[in-house]
Amino acid sequence: MVVQSDDVDASLLAGGPDQTVEKASFQFAFLLTSTFFVFQLFAILHHELWRDELQPWMLARHSYSISQLIALKAYEGHPDGWFLIVYAITRVTANPLGMKLIHVLIATATVYVLAHYSPFTRLQKTLLVFGYFLFFEYATISRNYALGVLFAFIFCAMYRPGPRKTYLLLAIPLALLCQTSVYGVMIAFSFTLVLLFEGIGSSESRRFIKANAWRVVCGAIILLASVSLSALHMLPPQDGAMPQPSWVDHSLKSFARCLSLFWNSFVPIPRFSEHFWATNILWDANALHGHGALLFLVPLSIAICGVSILFFVRKPVVMWAYICGLGALILFKYLIHLGQVRHDGHAFILFLACLWLARAFPNERGLPPSLDRIANGFAPFQERVLLALFSLHAAVGIGVNIAAFRVPFSEGKAVANFIRARHMEQMPIVGHEDAPASTVAGFLDRDIYYLPEGRMGSYIVWDKKRVADNGKPAIEVASAEAVRRREEVLVILSYRAETLPPNAKELASFEHGMSGDYYYLYLAEPLGK
């Protein structure tokens, strides 16, 4: 495999641990992890929480028990893992800074596992650690995805070559991985295929499994129980408002956007604009219009997919597991949720994990002649391709973190501070749309009135009420409410009102958040004031 670690020598591979090499490996991992922690702590303390980050926090804050939390998160479409961690944090502190600090520790633990146990070279490890996904998307932004990356890497670190496997222990990180996200379930599925294909691939493995059947069965039960629990808690209630699947629209644009998973995950270069997060230099929801751009994206994505598979053609166990994992990601993107760059990044995490696992398998011969020639021709370029790929990710990761110090990720906190500075936090507040307005509610730590749902709340309830339309502009509803209540009403809109009623005026606008959320504050007054 091209990613031979420079932290391992022949004596270590032969089975005799070399204390000098092990000490050097630990020292390098400690230095790299410490450096990452310092920079990431600095980044996350500067980072302004966004609505998707605050949603689990507000759900946990409003829950008096774990059972109530499970009930409140029924519409979230995620397993329980991250929500339970956030719930535990809210029992200790009411400051969401606690959530950010725990997230830094999770990301730092992931870096240590990668730096100390992975087979990559020191240069490759360094580039990966400061790459876009590990340094920003799954580190600075406090979401459940970082937990999934940690458990995926822990599984890779625990995996050992040969037929003698600790299947019961390996089931534990797989089960935990399934409790992080639906993408974690798909990566766990791919890892399970590695175990399955290797287990049935040789007579020695089959004999070992037979002799340790109870451990294998117990591991399978643990994994199946976790998958079942995850599926049960990810399925929304009957009144849940699910996003429209891609296959409803049979256009070429939808097909290209599904294939963009490969481009987004392997080439995550954002657009050069103020609102660059969740965009790609070639593709985002607004940038790809004509068929010319589509025809350009599709072959590029297919080529990236093909080249990534070439890394595993001589490791068929890993190759088929990788292909099946990619198939699951594409199928989910097409049938259920198109997602954004942060979701597509799991294809890159799967690629890294498969590179890691491939070190356990010898190169196999007997490929078809044409495929053998391709594999032989590609082999000398593998290391250079990885170096270019990891360098690109590092450049983007460092660049995005630098840009994040100039552009706030979200202006929701700035809006809340504006409201507090003018002593308006106790006023009746109307918010529309609920998603960006919930960020302000989270920082104010209070309920506001969401339109068009017609209910009070701080977190979002992803049910069918929130997609209803009462036909009246929010500013008019708030103005009428101010007259009825004979008191001022504060209005938070995610768009600038086209016209204002006589008793309403604009207070401020906030249009510079990296996440693309806009805020416009209006004050509706009683008539005659």
C-alpha positions as CSV (number, residue, x, y, z in Angstrom):
1,M,0.0,0.0,0.0
2,V,1.3,3.4,-0.8
3,V,0.6,4.8,2.6
4,Q,3.3,3.0,4.4
5,S,3.9,4.6,7.8
6,D,7.3,6.0,8.6
7,D,6.5,5.3,12.2
8,V,6.9,1.6,11.8
9,D,9.9,-0.5,10.8
10,A,10.6,-4.1,9.9
11,S,11.2,-5.2,13.6
12,L,7.8,-3.8,14.5
13,L,6.0,-5.5,11.6
14,A,7.8,-8.8,12.6
15,G,6.0,-8.7,15.9
16,G,8.7,-7.4,18.2
17,P,7.8,-3.9,19.4
18,D,10.6,-1.5,19.0
19,Q,10.6,0.8,22.0
20,T,12.5,3.6,20.2
21,V,10.1,3.7,17.3
22,E,7.1,3.5,19.5
23,K,8.4,6.4,21.6
24,A,9.1,8.4,18.5
25,S,5.6,7.6,17.2
26,F,4.0,8.7,20.5
27,Q,6.0,11.9,20.6
28,F,5.1,12.8,17.0
29,A,1.4,12.1,17.7
30,F,1.5,14.1,20.9
31,L,3.1,17.1,19.2
32,L,0.7,17.0,16.3
33,T,-2.3,16.6,18.5
34,S,-1.2,19.4,20.8
35,T,-0.7,21.7,17.9
36,F,-4.1,20.9,16.5
37,F,-5.7,21.4,19.9
38,V,-4.2,24.9,20.4
39,F,-5.3,26.1,16.9
40,Q,-8.7,24.4,17.1
41,L,-9.4,25.8,20.6
42,F,-8.6,29.2,19.3
43,A,-10.9,28.7,16.3
44,I,-13.8,27.3,18.1
45,L,-13.8,30.0,20.8
46,H,-14.0,32.5,18.0
47,H,-16.7,30.5,16.2
48,E,-20.3,31.7,16.5
49,L,-22.8,28.9,16.8
50,W,-25.3,28.3,14.0
51,R,-28.9,27.1,14.2
52,D,-28.0,23.4,13.5
53,E,-25.5,23.5,16.4
54,L,-27.9,25.2,18.8
55,Q,-30.8,22.9,18.0
56,P,-29.5,19.9,20.0
57,W,-28.5,22.3,22.8
58,M,-32.0,23.8,23.0
59,L,-33.6,20.4,22.9
60,A,-31.4,19.3,25.8
61,R,-32.0,22.5,27.7
62,H,-35.8,22.0,27.5
63,S,-35.6,18.3,28.5
64,Y,-36.1,17.3,32.1
65,S,-35.2,13.7,31.5
66,I,-33.5,11.5,28.8
67,S,-36.9,10.1,27.9
68,Q,-38.2,13.6,27.2
69,L,-35.2,14.4,25.2
70,I,-35.7,11.3,23.0
71,A,-39.3,12.4,22.5
72,L,-38.4,16.0,21.6
73,K,-35.7,14.9,19.1
74,A,-38.1,12.6,17.3
75,Y,-38.2,14.9,14.3
76,E,-34.4,15.4,14.0
77,G,-33.6,12.4,11.8
78,H,-30.4,11.6,13.9
79,P,-29.6,8.9,16.4
80,D,-29.2,9.6,20.0
81,G,-25.4,9.7,20.6
82,W,-24.6,13.4,20.3
83,F,-27.9,14.5,21.9
84,L,-27.1,12.4,25.0
85,I,-23.7,14.0,25.3
86,V,-25.2,17.5,24.9
87,Y,-27.9,16.6,27.5
88,A,-25.1,15.6,30.0
89,I,-23.4,19.0,29.3
90,T,-26.6,21.0,30.0
91,R,-26.9,19.3,33.4
92,V,-23.5,20.9,34.3
93,T,-23.7,24.3,32.6
94,A,-26.3,26.6,30.9
95,N,-23.5,28.1,28.7
96,P,-23.3,26.5,25.2
97,L,-19.5,27.1,25.5
98,G,-19.4,23.8,27.3
99,M,-20.7,22.0,24.2
100,K,-18.0,23.7,22.1
101,L,-15.3,22.6,24.5
102,I,-16.4,19.0,24.5
103,H,-16.5,19.1,20.7
104,V,-12.9,20.3,20.6
105,L,-12.0,17.3,22.8
106,I,-13.8,14.9,20.5
107,A,-12.0,16.4,17.4
108,T,-8.7,16.3,19.3
109,A,-9.1,12.6,20.2
110,T,-9.8,11.9,16.6
111,V,-6.6,13.6,15.6
112,Y,-4.6,11.6,18.2
113,V,-6.0,8.3,16.9
114,L,-5.1,9.2,13.4
115,A,-1.6,10.6,14.3
116,H,-0.6,7.6,16.5
117,Y,-2.2,4.6,14.9
118,S,-2.8,5.2,11.2
119,P,-0.4,3.9,8.6
120,F,0.0,7.2,6.8
121,T,3.3,9.0,6.7
122,R,4.0,11.9,9.0
123,L,3.6,14.4,6.2
124,Q,0.3,12.8,5.2
125,K,-1.0,12.8,8.8
126,T,-0.1,16.5,9.2
127,L,-1.8,17.5,6.0
128,L,-4.9,15.4,6.9
129,V,-5.2,16.9,10.4
130,F,-5.3,20.4,9.0
131,G,-7.5,19.4,6.1
132,Y,-10.9,20.9,5.5
133,F,-13.0,18.2,7.1
134,L,-10.9,17.3,10.1
135,F,-9.8,20.9,10.9
136,F,-13.1,22.8,10.1
137,E,-16.2,20.9,9.1
138,Y,-16.0,18.2,11.7
139,A,-14.1,20.2,14.4
140,T,-14.9,23.9,14.5
141,I,-18.6,23.3,13.8
142,S,-20.2,21.5,16.8
143,R,-22.3,18.7,15.2
144,N,-22.8,15.0,15.6
145,Y,-20.5,14.2,12.7
146,A,-17.2,14.6,14.6
147,L,-18.3,11.8,16.9
148,G,-18.8,9.5,13.9
149,V,-15.3,10.2,12.5
150,L,-13.8,9.4,16.0
151,F,-15.5,6.0,16.2
152,A,-14.6,5.2,12.6
153,F,-11.0,5.9,13.2
154,I,-11.1,3.9,16.5
155,F,-12.4,0.9,14.6
156,C,-9.5,1.3,12.1
157,A,-7.0,1.5,14.9
158,M,-8.4,-1.7,16.5
159,Y,-8.5,-3.7,13.3
160,R,-5.8,-6.2,13.0
161,P,-4.7,-8.3,10.0
162,G,-5.1,-12.0,9.9
163,P,-7.9,-14.4,10.7
164,R,-7.8,-14.0,14.4
165,K,-10.1,-11.1,15.2
166,T,-11.6,-9.8,18.4
167,Y,-15.0,-9.6,16.9
168,L,-16.7,-8.8,20.1
169,L,-14.5,-5.8,20.8
170,L,-14.7,-4.6,17.1
171,A,-18.5,-4.5,17.4
172,I,-18.3,-1.8,20.1
173,P,-17.0,1.1,17.9
174,L,-19.2,-0.1,15.1
175,A,-22.3,0.1,17.4
176,L,-21.2,3.5,18.7
177,L,-20.7,4.7,15.1
178,C,-24.3,3.8,14.3
179,Q,-25.4,6.1,17.1
180,T,-23.9,9.2,15.5
181,S,-25.7,9.8,12.2
182,V,-27.2,8.0,9.2
183,Y,-23.8,8.5,7.5
184,G,-22.2,6.7,10.5
185,V,-24.5,3.8,9.9
186,M,-23.4,3.6,6.2
187,I,-19.7,3.7,7.1
188,A,-20.3,1.0,9.8
189,F,-22.0,-1.0,7.1
190,S,-18.9,-0.8,4.9
191,F,-16.7,-1.8,7.8
192,T,-19.0,-4.8,8.6
193,L,-18.5,-5.9,5.0
194,V,-14.8,-5.9,5.4
195,L,-15.2,-8.2,8.4
196,L,-17.6,-10.4,6.5
197,F,-15.6,-10.6,3.3
198,E,-12.4,-11.4,5.1
199,G,-14.2,-13.9,7.5
200,I,-15.5,-16.0,4.6
201,G,-12.5,-15.5,2.4
202,S,-10.2,-18.2,3.9
203,S,-10.6,-21.5,5.5
204,E,-8.5,-20.4,8.5
205,S,-10.8,-17.4,9.1
206,R,-13.8,-19.7,9.0
207,R,-12.3,-22.1,11.4
208,F,-11.5,-19.3,13.8
209,I,-15.0,-17.9,13.6
210,K,-16.5,-21.3,14.2
211,A,-14.2,-21.8,17.3
212,N,-15.3,-18.4,18.7
213,A,-18.9,-18.5,17.5
214,W,-20.3,-17.1,20.8
215,R,-18.1,-14.0,20.6
216,V,-19.0,-13.4,17.0
217,V,-22.7,-13.9,17.8
218,C,-22.5,-11.5,20.7
219,G,-20.8,-8.9,18.6
220,A,-23.4,-9.3,15.9
221,I,-26.2,-8.9,18.4
222,I,-24.6,-5.7,19.8
223,L,-24.3,-4.3,16.3
224,L,-27.8,-5.3,15.2
225,A,-29.3,-3.8,18.4
226,S,-27.5,-0.5,17.8
227,V,-28.6,-0.4,14.1
228,S,-32.2,-1.1,15.1
229,L,-32.2,1.5,17.8
230,S,-30.6,4.0,15.4
231,A,-33.2,3.3,12.7
232,L,-36.1,3.5,15.2
233,H,-35.0,6.9,16.4
234,M,-34.1,8.3,13.0
235,L,-37.4,7.6,11.4
236,P,-39.6,10.7,11.8
237,P,-43.2,10.6,13.1
238,Q,-46.1,10.5,10.7
239,D,-46.4,14.2,10.7
240,G,-42.7,14.8,10.0
241,A,-41.8,17.1,7.1
242,M,-39.2,15.2,5.2
243,P,-37.2,16.9,2.4
244,Q,-38.3,16.1,-1.2
245,P,-36.1,13.2,-2.5
246,S,-34.1,13.8,-5.7
247,W,-35.9,11.1,-7.7
248,V,-39.1,13.2,-7.7
249,D,-37.3,15.5,-10.1
250,H,-35.9,13.5,-13.0
251,S,-33.8,16.3,-14.4
252,L,-30.2,16.1,-15.3
253,K,-29.5,18.7,-12.7
254,S,-30.7,16.4,-9.9
255,F,-28.6,13.5,-11.3
256,A,-25.5,15.7,-11.4
257,R,-26.1,17.0,-7.9
258,C,-26.1,13.4,-6.6
259,L,-22.8,12.7,-8.4
260,S,-21.4,15.9,-6.9
261,L,-20.8,13.8,-3.8
262,F,-17.4,12.8,-5.2
263,W,-16.4,16.3,-6.2
264,N,-17.6,17.9,-3.0
265,S,-15.8,15.4,-0.8
266,F,-12.5,15.1,-2.6
267,V,-12.3,18.7,-4.0
268,P,-14.0,20.8,-1.2
269,I,-12.9,24.2,-2.6
270,P,-15.5,26.7,-1.7
271,R,-16.6,29.6,-3.8
272,F,-14.7,32.9,-3.3
273,S,-17.5,34.9,-1.7
274,E,-18.5,36.1,1.8
275,H,-21.1,33.3,2.2
276,F,-18.8,30.5,1.1
277,W,-19.7,27.8,3.6
278,A,-21.5,24.8,2.1
279,T,-20.6,25.8,-1.4
280,N,-18.1,24.4,-3.9
281,I,-16.1,26.3,-6.5
282,L,-17.8,24.3,-9.2
283,W,-21.1,23.4,-7.7
284,D,-23.7,24.6,-5.2
285,A,-27.4,25.0,-5.1
286,N,-27.3,28.3,-7.0
287,A,-24.2,28.1,-9.2
288,L,-24.9,25.3,-11.5
289,H,-27.5,26.2,-14.2
290,G,-26.7,25.3,-17.8
291,H,-26.2,21.9,-19.3
292,G,-22.6,22.8,-20.1
293,A,-21.7,23.0,-16.4
294,L,-23.6,19.8,-15.8
295,L,-21.7,18.0,-18.5
296,F,-18.5,19.3,-17.0
297,L,-19.3,18.1,-13.4
298,V,-20.5,14.6,-14.2
299,P,-17.4,13.2,-15.9
300,L,-15.2,14.9,-13.3
301,S,-17.1,13.2,-10.5
302,I,-17.0,9.8,-12.2
303,A,-13.3,10.2,-12.8
304,I,-12.7,11.0,-9.1
305,C,-14.7,7.9,-8.1
306,G,-12.8,5.7,-10.5
307,V,-9.4,6.9,-9.4
308,S,-10.3,6.4,-5.7
309,I,-11.3,2.8,-6.5
310,L,-8.0,2.2,-8.2
311,F,-6.3,2.5,-4.8
312,F,-8.0,-0.8,-3.7
313,V,-8.1,-2.9,-6.9
314,R,-5.4,-5.2,-5.5
315,K,-7.2,-5.4,-2.1
316,P,-10.6,-6.8,-3.3
317,V,-12.0,-7.2,0.3
318,V,-11.5,-3.5,0.9
319,M,-12.4,-2.5,-2.6
320,W,-15.9,-4.1,-2.5
321,A,-16.6,-2.8,0.9
322,Y,-15.6,0.7,-0.3
323,I,-17.8,0.4,-3.4
324,C,-20.7,-0.7,-1.3
325,G,-20.2,2.1,1.1
326,L,-20.1,4.7,-1.7
327,G,-23.2,3.0,-3.2
328,A,-25.1,3.5,0.1
329,L,-24.1,7.1,0.3
330,I,-25.2,7.8,-3.3
331,L,-28.4,5.9,-2.9
332,F,-29.3,7.9,0.3
333,K,-28.4,11.1,-1.5
334,Y,-30.7,10.3,-4.4
335,L,-33.6,8.8,-2.5
336,I,-33.7,10.6,0.8
337,H,-31.6,13.7,1.2
338,L,-29.4,15.6,-1.3
339,G,-27.4,17.1,1.6
340,Q,-24.5,19.6,1.5
341,V,-20.7,19.4,1.5
342,R,-20.7,18.5,5.2
343,H,-22.7,15.4,4.4
344,D,-20.8,14.5,1.2
345,G,-17.6,14.7,3.3
346,H,-18.3,11.2,4.7
347,A,-17.3,9.8,1.3
348,F,-13.8,11.2,1.9
349,I,-13.8,9.8,5.5
350,L,-14.7,6.4,4.1
351,F,-11.9,6.7,1.6
352,L,-9.4,7.5,4.4
353,A,-10.7,4.6,6.5
354,C,-10.4,2.1,3.6
355,L,-6.8,3.3,2.9
356,W,-6.1,2.6,6.6
357,L,-7.8,-0.8,6.6
358,A,-6.1,-1.8,3.3
359,R,-2.7,-2.0,5.1
360,A,-4.0,-5.3,6.7
361,F,-4.3,-7.0,3.3
362,P,-1.6,-8.2,1.0
363,N,-1.8,-7.4,-2.7
364,E,-3.7,-10.0,-4.6
365,R,-2.9,-11.2,-8.1
366,G,-5.0,-12.8,-10.7
367,L,-6.8,-9.6,-11.9
368,P,-8.2,-9.5,-15.4
369,P,-5.4,-8.5,-17.8
370,S,-6.9,-5.0,-18.6
371,L,-7.5,-4.2,-14.9
372,D,-4.0,-5.5,-14.1
373,R,-2.4,-3.2,-16.6
374,I,-4.4,-0.2,-15.2
375,A,-3.4,-1.1,-11.6
376,N,0.3,-1.5,-12.6
377,G,0.2,1.8,-14.4
378,F,-1.4,3.7,-11.5
379,A,0.8,2.2,-8.8
380,P,3.8,4.5,-9.2
381,F,1.5,7.6,-9.0
382,Q,-0.5,6.6,-5.9
383,E,1.7,8.4,-3.4
384,R,1.8,11.6,-5.5
385,V,-1.9,11.6,-6.0
386,L,-2.4,11.3,-2.2
387,L,0.1,14.0,-1.5
388,A,-1.7,16.4,-4.0
389,L,-5.1,15.4,-2.5
390,F,-4.1,15.9,1.1
391,S,-2.3,19.1,0.3
392,L,-5.4,20.5,-1.3
393,H,-7.5,19.6,1.7
394,A,-4.9,21.2,4.0
395,A,-4.8,24.4,2.0
396,V,-8.6,24.7,2.0
397,G,-8.9,23.8,5.8
398,I,-6.3,26.4,6.8
399,G,-7.7,29.0,4.4
400,V,-11.3,28.5,5.6
401,N,-10.2,28.8,9.3
402,I,-8.4,32.0,8.5
403,A,-11.4,33.4,6.7
404,A,-13.6,32.5,9.7
405,F,-11.7,35.1,11.7
406,R,-12.8,37.8,9.3
407,V,-16.3,36.7,8.6
408,P,-18.6,35.5,11.4
409,F,-20.0,32.1,10.8
410,S,-23.5,33.2,11.9
411,E,-24.8,36.6,12.9
412,G,-27.5,35.1,15.2
413,K,-25.5,36.0,18.3
414,A,-24.9,39.5,17.0
415,V,-28.7,39.9,16.6
416,A,-29.2,38.7,20.2
417,N,-26.6,41.1,21.5
418,F,-28.3,43.9,19.6
419,I,-31.6,43.1,21.2
420,R,-30.1,42.9,24.6
421,A,-28.2,46.1,24.2
422,R,-31.5,47.9,23.6
423,H,-33.3,46.0,26.4
424,M,-35.8,44.4,24.0
425,E,-35.2,40.8,25.1
426,Q,-38.4,40.6,27.2
427,M,-40.6,42.0,24.4
428,P,-42.9,39.8,22.3
429,I,-40.8,38.5,19.4
430,V,-42.1,37.1,16.1
431,G,-39.7,35.1,13.9
432,H,-39.8,34.1,10.3
433,E,-38.3,31.9,9.0
434,D,-38.0,29.6,12.0
435,A,-34.6,28.1,11.1
436,P,-32.5,31.3,11.2
437,A,-34.7,32.9,13.9
438,S,-34.1,29.8,16.2
439,T,-30.4,30.9,16.4
440,V,-31.5,34.2,18.0
441,A,-33.9,32.4,20.3
442,G,-31.1,30.1,21.3
443,F,-28.8,32.9,22.3
444,L,-31.6,34.8,24.0
445,D,-32.5,31.5,25.8
446,R,-36.2,32.1,25.4
447,D,-39.2,31.2,23.3
448,I,-40.4,33.3,20.4
449,Y,-43.4,33.1,18.2
450,Y,-42.7,31.2,15.0
451,L,-44.6,31.9,11.8
452,P,-46.2,30.2,9.9
453,E,-46.4,27.4,12.5
454,G,-48.4,29.6,14.8
455,R,-46.6,28.4,18.0
456,M,-44.1,29.5,20.6
457,G,-40.7,27.9,20.8
458,S,-37.0,28.2,20.8
459,Y,-35.9,25.0,19.0
460,I,-37.4,23.9,15.6
461,V,-40.1,21.2,15.3
462,W,-39.6,19.6,11.9
463,D,-43.2,18.7,11.3
464,K,-45.8,19.6,8.6
465,K,-46.9,22.7,10.4
466,R,-43.7,24.5,9.6
467,V,-44.3,24.2,5.9
468,A,-47.8,25.6,6.1
469,D,-48.6,29.0,4.6
470,N,-51.1,31.4,6.2
471,G,-50.8,33.7,3.3
472,K,-50.0,36.8,5.3
473,P,-46.6,38.5,5.5
474,A,-45.0,38.1,8.9
475,I,-44.5,41.9,9.3
476,E,-48.3,42.4,8.8
477,V,-49.1,39.7,11.4
478,A,-46.7,41.3,13.9
479,S,-48.1,44.8,13.3
480,A,-51.7,43.6,13.8
481,E,-50.5,41.8,17.0
482,A,-48.9,45.0,18.3
483,V,-52.2,46.8,17.8
484,R,-54.2,44.1,19.5
485,R,-51.8,43.8,22.5
486,R,-51.2,47.5,22.7
487,E,-47.5,47.0,23.0
488,E,-44.4,46.9,20.8
489,V,-43.6,43.6,19.0
490,L,-40.1,42.8,17.7
491,V,-39.9,41.0,14.4
492,I,-37.0,38.9,13.1
493,L,-37.1,38.2,9.4
494,S,-34.7,36.3,7.2
495,Y,-35.5,38.6,4.3
496,R,-36.1,42.3,3.8
497,A,-39.8,43.2,4.0
498,E,-41.0,44.6,0.6
499,T,-43.5,47.0,2.2
500,L,-44.0,48.1,5.8
501,P,-47.3,48.8,7.6
502,P,-47.6,52.4,9.0
503,N,-46.8,51.2,12.5
504,A,-43.6,49.3,11.6
505,K,-40.0,50.4,11.1
506,E,-36.7,48.7,10.4
507,L,-34.2,48.7,13.2
508,A,-31.2,46.9,11.8
509,S,-30.0,44.4,9.2
510,F,-27.3,41.7,9.5
511,E,-26.1,40.2,6.2
512,H,-22.6,39.1,6.6
513,G,-22.7,35.6,8.2
514,M,-20.7,32.9,6.5
515,S,-23.6,30.4,6.7
516,G,-25.7,32.6,4.5
517,D,-28.4,33.4,7.1
518,Y,-29.7,37.0,6.8
519,Y,-31.4,38.9,9.6
520,Y,-33.6,42.0,9.4
521,L,-35.1,43.4,12.6
522,Y,-38.3,45.4,12.7
523,L,-40.3,47.0,15.4
524,A,-44.1,47.0,15.2
525,E,-45.7,49.6,17.5
526,P,-49.3,50.2,18.6
527,L,-51.1,52.7,16.4
528,G,-50.9,56.2,17.7
529,K,-47.7,55.8,19.6
